[in-house]
Amino acid sequence: MSDTSPDMEKMVDERYRSMTPDQRVRIAASMFETARALIESSLPPNLSRKERRLAFARRLYEGELPERALHAFADWGA
């Protein structure tokens, strides 16, 4: 299901194809940073560092990565 018109989708596709790989990576990185900031701002402020990292990892990757990997991320750098 898409609410984007075929003409608009074609225009966006053409724009992305005209970008350099560096431009596409910068856009993707910016989108990820925005998502990260939104997730961080939605987490309760009283979480420990490990709890915060686990909640963040679950929000982004639950269902995509095994629970063990999410815990490994939460433990990393502790």
PDB file of N, CA, C and O in Angstrom, chain B, residues numbered from 101:
ATOM      1  N   MET B 101       0.843  -1.175   0.000  1.00  0.00           N
ATOM      2  CA  MET B 101       0.000   0.000   0.000  1.00  0.00           C
ATOM      3  C   MET B 101       0.888   1.237   0.000  1.00  0.00           C
ATOM      4  O   MET B 101       1.867   1.323   0.741  1.00  0.00           O
ATOM      5  N   SER B 102       0.524   2.183  -0.841  1.00  0.00           N
ATOM      6  CA  SER B 102       1.302   3.409  -0.929  1.00  0.00           C
ATOM      7  C   SER B 102       0.358   4.580  -1.171  1.00  0.00           C
ATOM      8  O   SER B 102      -0.614   4.474  -1.920  1.00  0.00           O
ATOM      9  N   ASP B 103       0.662   5.688  -0.527  1.00  0.00           N
ATOM     10  CA  ASP B 103      -0.136   6.887  -0.761  1.00  0.00           C
ATOM     11  C   ASP B 103       0.607   7.865  -1.670  1.00  0.00           C
ATOM     12  O   ASP B 103       0.212   9.023  -1.807  1.00  0.00           O
ATOM     13  N   THR B 104       1.685   7.385  -2.287  1.00  0.00           N
ATOM     14  CA  THR B 104       2.490   8.212  -3.176  1.00  0.00           C
ATOM     15  C   THR B 104       2.055   7.983  -4.621  1.00  0.00           C
ATOM     16  O   THR B 104       1.935   6.846  -5.076  1.00  0.00           O
ATOM     17  N   SER B 105       1.826   9.073  -5.324  1.00  0.00           N
ATOM     18  CA  SER B 105       1.420   8.945  -6.722  1.00  0.00           C
ATOM     19  C   SER B 105       2.588   8.387  -7.539  1.00  0.00           C
ATOM     20  O   SER B 105       3.747   8.602  -7.187  1.00  0.00           O
ATOM     21  N   PRO B 106       2.291   7.679  -8.618  1.00  0.00           N
ATOM     22  CA  PRO B 106       3.363   7.150  -9.474  1.00  0.00           C
ATOM     23  C   PRO B 106       4.287   8.245 -10.004  1.00  0.00           C
ATOM     24  O   PRO B 106       5.497   8.041 -10.109  1.00  0.00           O
ATOM     25  N   ASP B 107       3.719   9.407 -10.340  1.00  0.00           N
ATOM     26  CA  ASP B 107       4.559  10.507 -10.837  1.00  0.00           C
ATOM     27  C   ASP B 107       5.539  10.992  -9.768  1.00  0.00           C
ATOM     28  O   ASP B 107       6.712  11.234 -10.054  1.00  0.00           O
ATOM     29  N   MET B 108       5.054  11.130  -8.548  1.00  0.00           N
ATOM     30  CA  MET B 108       5.919  11.580  -7.455  1.00  0.00           C
ATOM     31  C   MET B 108       6.978  10.514  -7.145  1.00  0.00           C
ATOM     32  O   MET B 108       8.141  10.839  -6.906  1.00  0.00           O
ATOM     33  N   GLU B 109       6.573   9.258  -7.150  1.00  0.00           N
ATOM     34  CA  GLU B 109       7.526   8.178  -6.885  1.00  0.00           C
ATOM     35  C   GLU B 109       8.628   8.167  -7.943  1.00  0.00           C
ATOM     36  O   GLU B 109       9.799   7.970  -7.618  1.00  0.00           O
ATOM     37  N   LYS B 110       8.257   8.377  -9.204  1.00  0.00           N
ATOM     38  CA  LYS B 110       9.248   8.431 -10.283  1.00  0.00           C
ATOM     39  C   LYS B 110      10.203   9.605 -10.080  1.00  0.00           C
ATOM     40  O   LYS B 110      11.412   9.462 -10.268  1.00  0.00           O
ATOM     41  N   MET B 111       9.669  10.758  -9.701  1.00  0.00           N
ATOM     42  CA  MET B 111      10.494  11.940  -9.482  1.00  0.00           C
ATOM     43  C   MET B 111      11.503  11.697  -8.342  1.00  0.00           C
ATOM     44  O   MET B 111      12.677  12.044  -8.464  1.00  0.00           O
ATOM     45  N   VAL B 112      11.038  11.107  -7.253  1.00  0.00           N
ATOM     46  CA  VAL B 112      11.919  10.825  -6.118  1.00  0.00           C
ATOM     47  C   VAL B 112      12.985   9.808  -6.525  1.00  0.00           C
ATOM     48  O   VAL B 112      14.163   9.982  -6.211  1.00  0.00           O
ATOM     49  N   ASP B 113      12.574   8.744  -7.223  1.00  0.00           N
ATOM     50  CA  ASP B 113      13.543   7.742  -7.689  1.00  0.00           C
ATOM     51  C   ASP B 113      14.617   8.370  -8.568  1.00  0.00           C
ATOM     52  O   ASP B 113      15.801   8.069  -8.416  1.00  0.00           O
ATOM     53  N   GLU B 114      14.212   9.236  -9.479  1.00  0.00           N
ATOM     54  CA  GLU B 114      15.180   9.906 -10.356  1.00  0.00           C
ATOM     55  C   GLU B 114      16.132  10.785  -9.561  1.00  0.00           C
ATOM     56  O   GLU B 114      17.324  10.854  -9.862  1.00  0.00           O
ATOM     57  N   ARG B 115      15.603  11.453  -8.550  1.00  0.00           N
ATOM     58  CA  ARG B 115      16.447  12.321  -7.720  1.00  0.00           C
ATOM     59  C   ARG B 115      17.496  11.500  -6.973  1.00  0.00           C
ATOM     60  O   ARG B 115      18.668  11.875  -6.931  1.00  0.00           O
ATOM     61  N   TYR B 116      17.076  10.384  -6.385  1.00  0.00           N
ATOM     62  CA  TYR B 116      18.033   9.536  -5.670  1.00  0.00           C
ATOM     63  C   TYR B 116      19.066   8.945  -6.624  1.00  0.00           C
ATOM     64  O   TYR B 116      20.243   8.854  -6.273  1.00  0.00           O
ATOM     65  N   ARG B 117      18.651   8.546  -7.813  1.00  0.00           N
ATOM     66  CA  ARG B 117      19.601   7.990  -8.782  1.00  0.00           C
ATOM     67  C   ARG B 117      20.630   9.021  -9.230  1.00  0.00           C
ATOM     68  O   ARG B 117      21.754   8.665  -9.585  1.00  0.00           O
ATOM     69  N   SER B 118      20.253  10.289  -9.214  1.00  0.00           N
ATOM     70  CA  SER B 118      21.177  11.336  -9.647  1.00  0.00           C
ATOM     71  C   SER B 118      22.186  11.723  -8.560  1.00  0.00           C
ATOM     72  O   SER B 118      23.149  12.440  -8.834  1.00  0.00           O
ATOM     73  N   MET B 119      21.968  11.254  -7.343  1.00  0.00           N
ATOM     74  CA  MET B 119      22.875  11.584  -6.229  1.00  0.00           C
ATOM     75  C   MET B 119      24.126  10.724  -6.278  1.00  0.00           C
ATOM     76  O   MET B 119      24.125   9.608  -6.799  1.00  0.00           O
ATOM     77  N   THR B 120      25.184  11.275  -5.723  1.00  0.00           N
ATOM     78  CA  THR B 120      26.405  10.483  -5.564  1.00  0.00           C
ATOM     79  C   THR B 120      26.203   9.522  -4.393  1.00  0.00           C
ATOM     80  O   THR B 120      25.334   9.744  -3.550  1.00  0.00           O
ATOM     81  N   PRO B 121      27.002   8.458  -4.340  1.00  0.00           N
ATOM     82  CA  PRO B 121      26.902   7.558  -3.179  1.00  0.00           C
ATOM     83  C   PRO B 121      27.097   8.299  -1.858  1.00  0.00           C
ATOM     84  O   PRO B 121      26.428   8.000  -0.869  1.00  0.00           O
ATOM     85  N   ASP B 122      28.012   9.265  -1.845  1.00  0.00           N
ATOM     86  CA  ASP B 122      28.248  10.037  -0.625  1.00  0.00           C
ATOM     87  C   ASP B 122      26.992  10.790  -0.200  1.00  0.00           C
ATOM     88  O   ASP B 122      26.666  10.823   0.987  1.00  0.00           O
ATOM     89  N   GLN B 123      26.295  11.386  -1.137  1.00  0.00           N
ATOM     90  CA  GLN B 123      25.058  12.104  -0.812  1.00  0.00           C
ATOM     91  C   GLN B 123      24.004  11.151  -0.241  1.00  0.00           C
ATOM     92  O   GLN B 123      23.322  11.483   0.729  1.00  0.00           O
ATOM     93  N   ARG B 124      23.873   9.972  -0.843  1.00  0.00           N
ATOM     94  CA  ARG B 124      22.885   9.002  -0.357  1.00  0.00           C
ATOM     95  C   ARG B 124      23.232   8.518   1.047  1.00  0.00           C
ATOM     96  O   ARG B 124      22.345   8.350   1.884  1.00  0.00           O
ATOM     97  N   VAL B 125      24.515   8.296   1.308  1.00  0.00           N
ATOM     98  CA  VAL B 125      24.936   7.862   2.646  1.00  0.00           C
ATOM     99  C   VAL B 125      24.663   8.963   3.663  1.00  0.00           C
ATOM    100  O   VAL B 125      24.194   8.683   4.766  1.00  0.00           O
ATOM    101  N   ARG B 126      24.951  10.200   3.307  1.00  0.00           N
ATOM    102  CA  ARG B 126      24.690  11.314   4.224  1.00  0.00           C
ATOM    103  C   ARG B 126      23.204  11.447   4.560  1.00  0.00           C
ATOM    104  O   ARG B 126      22.851  11.714   5.709  1.00  0.00           O
ATOM    105  N   ILE B 127      22.342  11.265   3.580  1.00  0.00           N
ATOM    106  CA  ILE B 127      20.900  11.332   3.822  1.00  0.00           C
ATOM    107  C   ILE B 127      20.468  10.195   4.742  1.00  0.00           C
ATOM    108  O   ILE B 127      19.703  10.410   5.683  1.00  0.00           O
ATOM    109  N   ALA B 128      20.958   8.984   4.471  1.00  0.00           N
ATOM    110  CA  ALA B 128      20.602   7.835   5.312  1.00  0.00           C
ATOM    111  C   ALA B 128      21.094   8.047   6.745  1.00  0.00           C
ATOM    112  O   ALA B 128      20.372   7.750   7.697  1.00  0.00           O
ATOM    113  N   ALA B 129      22.308   8.554   6.902  1.00  0.00           N
ATOM    114  CA  ALA B 129      22.848   8.806   8.235  1.00  0.00           C
ATOM    115  C   ALA B 129      22.027   9.858   8.970  1.00  0.00           C
ATOM    116  O   ALA B 129      21.773   9.730  10.168  1.00  0.00           O
ATOM    117  N   SER B 130      21.622  10.877   8.263  1.00  0.00           N
ATOM    118  CA  SER B 130      20.797  11.918   8.870  1.00  0.00           C
ATOM    119  C   SER B 130      19.448  11.363   9.316  1.00  0.00           C
ATOM    120  O   SER B 130      18.958  11.700  10.394  1.00  0.00           O
ATOM    121  N   MET B 131      18.853  10.518   8.489  1.00  0.00           N
ATOM    122  CA  MET B 131      17.568   9.907   8.847  1.00  0.00           C
ATOM    123  C   MET B 131      17.728   9.013  10.080  1.00  0.00           C
ATOM    124  O   MET B 131      16.866   9.008  10.958  1.00  0.00           O
ATOM    125  N   PHE B 132      18.832   8.256  10.147  1.00  0.00           N
ATOM    126  CA  PHE B 132      19.067   7.406  11.302  1.00  0.00           C
ATOM    127  C   PHE B 132      19.246   8.258  12.554  1.00  0.00           C
ATOM    128  O   PHE B 132      18.698   7.926  13.605  1.00  0.00           O
ATOM    129  N   GLU B 133      19.992   9.334  12.460  1.00  0.00           N
ATOM    130  CA  GLU B 133      20.215  10.204  13.621  1.00  0.00           C
ATOM    131  C   GLU B 133      18.899  10.819  14.106  1.00  0.00           C
ATOM    132  O   GLU B 133      18.690  10.974  15.310  1.00  0.00           O
ATOM    133  N   THR B 134      18.026  11.164  13.180  1.00  0.00           N
ATOM    134  CA  THR B 134      16.716  11.685  13.561  1.00  0.00           C
ATOM    135  C   THR B 134      15.910  10.618  14.288  1.00  0.00           C
ATOM    136  O   THR B 134      15.295  10.895  15.317  1.00  0.00           O
ATOM    137  N   ALA B 135      15.911   9.397  13.755  1.00  0.00           N
ATOM    138  CA  ALA B 135      15.203   8.285  14.405  1.00  0.00           C
ATOM    139  C   ALA B 135      15.782   8.025  15.792  1.00  0.00           C
ATOM    140  O   ALA B 135      15.040   7.802  16.749  1.00  0.00           O
ATOM    141  N   ARG B 136      17.119   8.057  15.898  1.00  0.00           N
ATOM    142  CA  ARG B 136      17.778   7.838  17.191  1.00  0.00           C
ATOM    143  C   ARG B 136      17.343   8.898  18.202  1.00  0.00           C
ATOM    144  O   ARG B 136      17.029   8.580  19.349  1.00  0.00           O
ATOM    145  N   ALA B 137      17.329  10.141  17.774  1.00  0.00           N
ATOM    146  CA  ALA B 137      16.946  11.235  18.675  1.00  0.00           C
ATOM    147  C   ALA B 137      15.494  11.090  19.123  1.00  0.00           C
ATOM    148  O   ALA B 137      15.177  11.325  20.289  1.00  0.00           O
ATOM    149  N   LEU B 138      14.615  10.704  18.203  1.00  0.00           N
ATOM    150  CA  LEU B 138      13.202  10.507  18.568  1.00  0.00           C
ATOM    151  C   LEU B 138      13.050   9.382  19.585  1.00  0.00           C
ATOM    152  O   LEU B 138      12.313   9.514  20.562  1.00  0.00           O
ATOM    153  N   ILE B 139      13.745   8.284  19.352  1.00  0.00           N
ATOM    154  CA  ILE B 139      13.669   7.159  20.292  1.00  0.00           C
ATOM    155  C   ILE B 139      14.218   7.571  21.649  1.00  0.00           C
ATOM    156  O   ILE B 139      13.585   7.328  22.676  1.00  0.00           O
ATOM    157  N   GLU B 140      15.393   8.193  21.658  1.00  0.00           N
ATOM    158  CA  GLU B 140      16.008   8.625  22.922  1.00  0.00           C
ATOM    159  C   GLU B 140      15.075   9.553  23.696  1.00  0.00           C
ATOM    160  O   GLU B 140      14.955   9.434  24.915  1.00  0.00           O
ATOM    161  N   SER B 141      14.423  10.466  23.006  1.00  0.00           N
ATOM    162  CA  SER B 141      13.557  11.422  23.690  1.00  0.00           C
ATOM    163  C   SER B 141      12.291  10.773  24.247  1.00  0.00           C
ATOM    164  O   SER B 141      11.643  11.331  25.132  1.00  0.00           O
ATOM    165  N   SER B 142      11.941   9.598  23.731  1.00  0.00           N
ATOM    166  CA  SER B 142      10.721   8.928  24.194  1.00  0.00           C
ATOM    167  C   SER B 142      10.967   7.966  25.356  1.00  0.00           C
ATOM    168  O   SER B 142      10.018   7.454  25.950  1.00  0.00           O
ATOM    169  N   LEU B 143      12.225   7.721  25.679  1.00  0.00           N
ATOM    170  CA  LEU B 143      12.543   6.780  26.764  1.00  0.00           C
ATOM    171  C   LEU B 143      12.443   7.472  28.121  1.00  0.00           C
ATOM    172  O   LEU B 143      12.727   8.664  28.235  1.00  0.00           O
ATOM    173  N   PRO B 144      12.039   6.726  29.147  1.00  0.00           N
ATOM    174  CA  PRO B 144      11.966   7.321  30.487  1.00  0.00           C
ATOM    175  C   PRO B 144      13.344   7.827  30.930  1.00  0.00           C
ATOM    176  O   PRO B 144      14.354   7.177  30.659  1.00  0.00           O
ATOM    177  N   PRO B 145      13.395   8.958  31.593  1.00  0.00           N
ATOM    178  CA  PRO B 145      14.685   9.553  31.963  1.00  0.00           C
ATOM    179  C   PRO B 145      15.429   8.809  33.071  1.00  0.00           C
ATOM    180  O   PRO B 145      16.631   9.010  33.242  1.00  0.00           O
ATOM    181  N   ASN B 146      14.749   7.968  33.815  1.00  0.00           N
ATOM    182  CA  ASN B 146      15.381   7.330  34.969  1.00  0.00           C
ATOM    183  C   ASN B 146      16.030   5.984  34.643  1.00  0.00           C
ATOM    184  O   ASN B 146      16.407   5.259  35.565  1.00  0.00           O
ATOM    185  N   LEU B 147      16.172   5.630  33.381  1.00  0.00           N
ATOM    186  CA  LEU B 147      16.796   4.357  33.021  1.00  0.00           C
ATOM    187  C   LEU B 147      18.308   4.420  33.203  1.00  0.00           C
ATOM    188  O   LEU B 147      18.934   5.457  32.984  1.00  0.00           O
ATOM    189  N   SER B 148      18.876   3.299  33.605  1.00  0.00           N
ATOM    190  CA  SER B 148      20.339   3.209  33.652  1.00  0.00           C
ATOM    191  C   SER B 148      20.860   3.184  32.215  1.00  0.00           C
ATOM    192  O   SER B 148      20.087   3.031  31.269  1.00  0.00           O
ATOM    193  N   ARG B 149      22.172   3.335  32.062  1.00  0.00           N
ATOM    194  CA  ARG B 149      22.768   3.310  30.724  1.00  0.00           C
ATOM    195  C   ARG B 149      22.428   2.007  30.012  1.00  0.00           C
ATOM    196  O   ARG B 149      22.042   2.020  28.843  1.00  0.00           O
ATOM    197  N   LYS B 150      22.571   0.879  30.710  1.00  0.00           N
ATOM    198  CA  LYS B 150      22.294  -0.422  30.115  1.00  0.00           C
ATOM    199  C   LYS B 150      20.805  -0.549  29.755  1.00  0.00           C
ATOM    200  O   LYS B 150      20.474  -1.013  28.664  1.00  0.00           O
ATOM    201  N   GLU B 151      19.928  -0.149  30.642  1.00  0.00           N
ATOM    202  CA  GLU B 151      18.488  -0.217  30.370  1.00  0.00           C
ATOM    203  C   GLU B 151      18.119   0.667  29.177  1.00  0.00           C
ATOM    204  O   GLU B 151      17.285   0.297  28.350  1.00  0.00           O
ATOM    205  N   ARG B 152      18.749   1.827  29.102  1.00  0.00           N
ATOM    206  CA  ARG B 152      18.482   2.762  28.012  1.00  0.00           C
ATOM    207  C   ARG B 152      18.934   2.168  26.678  1.00  0.00           C
ATOM    208  O   ARG B 152      18.215   2.242  25.681  1.00  0.00           O
ATOM    209  N   ARG B 153      20.134   1.578  26.668  1.00  0.00           N
ATOM    210  CA  ARG B 153      20.650   0.971  25.439  1.00  0.00           C
ATOM    211  C   ARG B 153      19.789  -0.216  25.008  1.00  0.00           C
ATOM    212  O   ARG B 153      19.544  -0.411  23.817  1.00  0.00           O
ATOM    213  N   LEU B 154      19.330  -1.010  25.983  1.00  0.00           N
ATOM    214  CA  LEU B 154      18.479  -2.154  25.662  1.00  0.00           C
ATOM    215  C   LEU B 154      17.132  -1.680  25.116  1.00  0.00           C
ATOM    216  O   LEU B 154      16.638  -2.234  24.134  1.00  0.00           O
ATOM    217  N   ALA B 155      16.545  -0.682  25.727  1.00  0.00           N
ATOM    218  CA  ALA B 155      15.269  -0.145  25.245  1.00  0.00           C
ATOM    219  C   ALA B 155      15.429   0.432  23.830  1.00  0.00           C
ATOM    220  O   ALA B 155      14.559   0.253  22.978  1.00  0.00           O
ATOM    221  N   PHE B 156      16.527   1.113  23.597  1.00  0.00           N
ATOM    222  CA  PHE B 156      16.812   1.669  22.272  1.00  0.00           C
ATOM    223  C   PHE B 156      16.943   0.544  21.244  1.00  0.00           C
ATOM    224  O   PHE B 156      16.335   0.601  20.175  1.00  0.00           O
ATOM    225  N   ALA B 157      17.735  -0.471  21.569  1.00  0.00           N
ATOM    226  CA  ALA B 157      17.948  -1.592  20.645  1.00  0.00           C
ATOM    227  C   ALA B 157      16.639  -2.328  20.361  1.00  0.00           C
ATOM    228  O   ALA B 157      16.374  -2.720  19.225  1.00  0.00           O
ATOM    229  N   ARG B 158      15.837  -2.509  21.380  1.00  0.00           N
ATOM    230  CA  ARG B 158      14.552  -3.175  21.168  1.00  0.00           C
ATOM    231  C   ARG B 158      13.665  -2.356  20.236  1.00  0.00           C
ATOM    232  O   ARG B 158      13.021  -2.908  19.344  1.00  0.00           O
ATOM    233  N   ARG B 159      13.629  -1.047  20.441  1.00  0.00           N
ATOM    234  CA  ARG B 159      12.776  -0.191  19.623  1.00  0.00           C
ATOM    235  C   ARG B 159      13.175  -0.275  18.148  1.00  0.00           C
ATOM    236  O   ARG B 159      12.320  -0.284  17.262  1.00  0.00           O
ATOM    237  N   LEU B 160      14.488  -0.336  17.900  1.00  0.00           N
ATOM    238  CA  LEU B 160      14.955  -0.365  16.517  1.00  0.00           C
ATOM    239  C   LEU B 160      14.983  -1.760  15.904  1.00  0.00           C
ATOM    240  O   LEU B 160      14.644  -1.935  14.734  1.00  0.00           O
ATOM    241  N   TYR B 161      15.389  -2.756  16.700  1.00  0.00           N
ATOM    242  CA  TYR B 161      15.744  -4.041  16.106  1.00  0.00           C
ATOM    243  C   TYR B 161      14.971  -5.249  16.601  1.00  0.00           C
ATOM    244  O   TYR B 161      15.218  -6.361  16.135  1.00  0.00           O
ATOM    245  N   GLU B 162      14.035  -5.066  17.540  1.00  0.00           N
ATOM    246  CA  GLU B 162      13.287  -6.230  18.033  1.00  0.00           C
ATOM    247  C   GLU B 162      12.538  -6.868  16.866  1.00  0.00           C
ATOM    248  O   GLU B 162      11.901  -6.181  16.068  1.00  0.00           O
ATOM    249  N   GLY B 163      12.624  -8.167  16.786  1.00  0.00           N
ATOM    250  CA  GLY B 163      12.015  -8.884  15.670  1.00  0.00           C
ATOM    251  C   GLY B 163      12.969  -9.050  14.497  1.00  0.00           C
ATOM    252  O   GLY B 163      12.740  -9.883  13.620  1.00  0.00           O
ATOM    253  N   GLU B 164      14.032  -8.264  14.478  1.00  0.00           N
ATOM    254  CA  GLU B 164      15.041  -8.352  13.425  1.00  0.00           C
ATOM    255  C   GLU B 164      16.297  -9.072  13.917  1.00  0.00           C
ATOM    256  O   GLU B 164      16.962  -9.779  13.161  1.00  0.00           O
ATOM    257  N   LEU B 165      16.604  -8.878  15.195  1.00  0.00           N
ATOM    258  CA  LEU B 165      17.793  -9.491  15.799  1.00  0.00           C
ATOM    259  C   LEU B 165      17.372 -10.334  16.993  1.00  0.00           C
ATOM    260  O   LEU B 165      16.362 -10.045  17.635  1.00  0.00           O
ATOM    261  N   PRO B 166      18.144 -11.375  17.292  1.00  0.00           N
ATOM    262  CA  PRO B 166      17.809 -12.179  18.470  1.00  0.00           C
ATOM    263  C   PRO B 166      17.994 -11.377  19.759  1.00  0.00           C
ATOM    264  O   PRO B 166      18.802 -10.450  19.822  1.00  0.00           O
ATOM    265  N   GLU B 167      17.240 -11.748  20.763  1.00  0.00           N
ATOM    266  CA  GLU B 167      17.301 -11.051  22.061  1.00  0.00           C
ATOM    267  C   GLU B 167      18.736 -11.010  22.591  1.00  0.00           C
ATOM    268  O   GLU B 167      19.148 -10.024  23.201  1.00  0.00           O
ATOM    269  N   ARG B 168      19.483 -12.071  22.360  1.00  0.00           N
ATOM    270  CA  ARG B 168      20.876 -12.135  22.811  1.00  0.00           C
ATOM    271  C   ARG B 168      21.710 -10.997  22.206  1.00  0.00           C
ATOM    272  O   ARG B 168      22.568 -10.424  22.877  1.00  0.00           O
ATOM    273  N   ALA B 169      21.454 -10.681  20.953  1.00  0.00           N
ATOM    274  CA  ALA B 169      22.183  -9.598  20.292  1.00  0.00           C
ATOM    275  C   ALA B 169      21.796  -8.247  20.887  1.00  0.00           C
ATOM    276  O   ALA B 169      22.646  -7.367  21.031  1.00  0.00           O
ATOM    277  N   LEU B 170      20.534  -8.078  21.230  1.00  0.00           N
ATOM    278  CA  LEU B 170      20.087  -6.823  21.840  1.00  0.00           C
ATOM    279  C   LEU B 170      20.760  -6.624  23.196  1.00  0.00           C
ATOM    280  O   LEU B 170      21.174  -5.514  23.532  1.00  0.00           O
ATOM    281  N   HIS B 171      20.865  -7.697  23.970  1.00  0.00           N
ATOM    282  CA  HIS B 171      21.538  -7.616  25.272  1.00  0.00           C
ATOM    283  C   HIS B 171      23.027  -7.369  25.099  1.00  0.00           C
ATOM    284  O   HIS B 171      23.623  -6.632  25.885  1.00  0.00           O
ATOM    285  N   ALA B 172      23.638  -7.971  24.086  1.00  0.00           N
ATOM    286  CA  ALA B 172      25.059  -7.740  23.832  1.00  0.00           C
ATOM    287  C   ALA B 172      25.294  -6.261  23.510  1.00  0.00           C
ATOM    288  O   ALA B 172      26.284  -5.683  23.959  1.00  0.00           O
ATOM    289  N   PHE B 173      24.395  -5.643  22.738  1.00  0.00           N
ATOM    290  CA  PHE B 173      24.500  -4.223  22.455  1.00  0.00           C
ATOM    291  C   PHE B 173      24.383  -3.409  23.743  1.00  0.00           C
ATOM    292  O   PHE B 173      25.145  -2.467  23.965  1.00  0.00           O
ATOM    293  N   ALA B 174      23.424  -3.781  24.584  1.00  0.00           N
ATOM    294  CA  ALA B 174      23.214  -3.045  25.834  1.00  0.00           C
ATOM    295  C   ALA B 174      24.431  -3.150  26.756  1.00  0.00           C
ATOM    296  O   ALA B 174      24.747  -2.206  27.481  1.00  0.00           O
ATOM    297  N   ASP B 175      25.107  -4.287  26.728  1.00  0.00           N
ATOM    298  CA  ASP B 175      26.272  -4.525  27.578  1.00  0.00           C
ATOM    299  C   ASP B 175      27.566  -3.921  27.011  1.00  0.00           C
ATOM    300  O   ASP B 175      28.524  -3.697  27.751  1.00  0.00           O
ATOM    301  N   TRP B 176      27.589  -3.664  25.725  1.00  0.00           N
ATOM    302  CA  TRP B 176      28.821  -3.210  25.058  1.00  0.00           C
ATOM    303  C   TRP B 176      29.267  -1.866  25.618  1.00  0.00           C
ATOM    304  O   TRP B 176      28.470  -0.936  25.747  1.00  0.00           O
ATOM    305  N   GLY B 177      30.521  -1.781  25.940  1.00  0.00           N
ATOM    306  CA  GLY B 177      31.108  -0.542  26.421  1.00  0.00           C
ATOM    307  C   GLY B 177      30.773  -0.209  27.871  1.00  0.00           C
ATOM    308  O   GLY B 177      31.066   0.887  28.348  1.00  0.00           O
ATOM    309  N   ALA B 178      30.165  -1.154  28.559  1.00  0.00           N
ATOM    310  CA  ALA B 178      29.774  -0.892  29.953  1.00  0.00           C
ATOM    311  C   ALA B 178      30.958  -0.906  30.881  1.00  0.00           C
ATOM    312  O   ALA B 178      30.802  -0.704  32.085  1.00  0.00           O
TER     313      ALA B 178
END
